[in-house]
Amino acid sequence: MAGRRTPYEIYWEILVFCKTPRSFTSIINRCNLNSKTGQEYLDFLCHKGYLSSVQEGTQSGYLSTGSATEYIELFTRLYQSLFDTIPGFKL
């Protein structure tokens, strides 16, 4: 599958990447998002309870919650059934 990613793929990518705490900058760089769009995705995921804001010392970041696990698993299975492969991105 080529072309633009859907919002669902971007949500999945963010949630998988944030299984360990990640900074805003590392998320938007890794997921290839601009700051405005990246903040919109993060705000949405936080509002839905899939992502939480965390503080580590003086650094703030984001971490996937337990609720995100279900989304990650369901999206992965759906994607795999449609395309015979798992969604991928560079880690």
Order of alpha helices (4+ residues) and beta strands (2+ residues): alpha-alpha-alpha-beta-beta-alpha
